[in-house]
Amino acid sequence: MEIKEEQNRFALYNDAGDEIGEMTWSNAGDEMIIIDHTFVDPAYRGHSYAEQLVAAGVEKARRDHLKIIPLCPFAKKEFAEKSEYQDVLRK
């Protein structure tokens, strides 16, 4: 599996190079992003791939000094459950 950052999204590819998931965001000014969608193909669920996509967004926010508003229900759940994400959460 490979996660690639593309324009306003992280795309998840399987070993054959097929896209099997994504997490998208919208820019909200220069210092904030809004995670608005997370999806993994049903055939690949149960392997923590969606969690990895959100984690990639968190790492991007840390690297680029951004805050995140998690509007997507899955991302919102991840932020509620993971205290280690609080440094990038827009409060």
C-alpha positions as MATLAB code, in Angstrom:
seq = 'MEIKEEQNRFALYNDAGDEIGEMTWSNAGDEMIIIDHTFVDPAYRGHSYAEQLVAAGVEKARRDHLKIIPLCPFAKKEFAEKSEYQDVLRK';
ca = [
       0.000    0.000    0.000;
       1.116    3.518   -0.735;
      -0.290    6.907    0.222;
       0.457    9.789   -2.138;
      -0.241   13.458   -1.552;
      -2.017   14.934   -4.532;
      -3.850   18.221   -4.959;
      -5.899   18.677   -1.764;
      -6.018   14.960   -1.023;
      -4.132   11.895    0.035;
      -4.792    8.933   -2.252;
      -4.287    5.323   -1.172;
      -3.071    2.822   -3.761;
      -2.829   -0.944   -3.489;
       0.254   -2.885   -4.603;
      -1.131   -3.134   -8.163;
      -1.349    0.663   -8.373;
      -5.141    0.855   -8.157;
      -6.625    3.681   -6.120;
      -8.551    2.204   -3.202;
      -9.120    5.185   -0.925;
      -8.717    8.878   -0.296;
      -8.898   11.634    2.252;
      -9.680   15.104    0.928;
      -9.396   18.547    2.432;
     -10.268   22.119    1.632;
      -7.973   25.019    2.396;
      -9.424   27.522    4.834;
      -7.051   30.421    4.586;
      -3.292   30.096    4.901;
      -3.212   28.400    8.294;
      -6.048   25.877    8.281;
      -7.434   22.893    6.391;
     -10.824   21.201    6.644;
     -10.863   17.413    6.310;
     -14.131   16.905    4.462;
     -14.041   13.314    3.194;
     -12.410    9.976    3.994;
     -13.127    6.829    1.990;
     -11.680    3.334    1.630;
     -13.043    0.776   -0.833;
     -15.216   -1.707    1.122;
     -13.020   -4.610   -0.042;
     -10.077   -3.058    1.842;
     -11.785   -2.000    5.064;
     -10.712   -3.394    8.400;
      -6.990   -2.796    7.805;
      -6.680    0.687    9.373;
      -6.209    2.348    5.990;
      -8.649    5.165    6.765;
      -6.755    5.807   10.002;
      -3.527    5.986    7.989;
      -5.065    8.535    5.632;
      -6.115   10.782    8.524;
      -2.674   10.338   10.099;
      -1.125   11.531    6.817;
      -3.277   14.663    7.068;
      -2.119   15.235   10.630;
       1.518   14.894    9.570;
       0.941   17.363    6.735;
      -0.570   19.826    9.188;
       2.415   19.490   11.507;
       4.904   19.826    8.653;
       3.142   22.853    7.150;
       2.192   24.466   10.502;
      -1.546   24.158    9.871;
      -4.581   23.556   12.061;
      -7.296   21.078   11.103;
     -11.070   21.233   11.295;
     -12.258   17.611   10.989;
     -15.712   17.873    9.394;
     -15.736   14.373    7.922;
     -17.412   12.041   10.461;
     -14.541    9.555   10.367;
     -11.872   12.235   10.860;
     -13.960   13.782   13.637;
     -14.023   10.392   15.405;
     -10.266   10.003   14.993;
      -9.618   13.419   16.526;
     -11.987   12.656   19.421;
     -10.225    9.360   20.151;
      -6.566   10.352   19.650;
      -5.168   12.833   22.108;
      -1.932   12.955   20.104;
      -3.803   14.865   17.367;
      -4.818   17.740   19.634;
      -1.796   19.859   18.665;
      -3.187   20.351   15.163;
      -6.901   20.511   16.045;
      -8.466   23.930   15.577;
     -10.247   24.577   18.838;
];
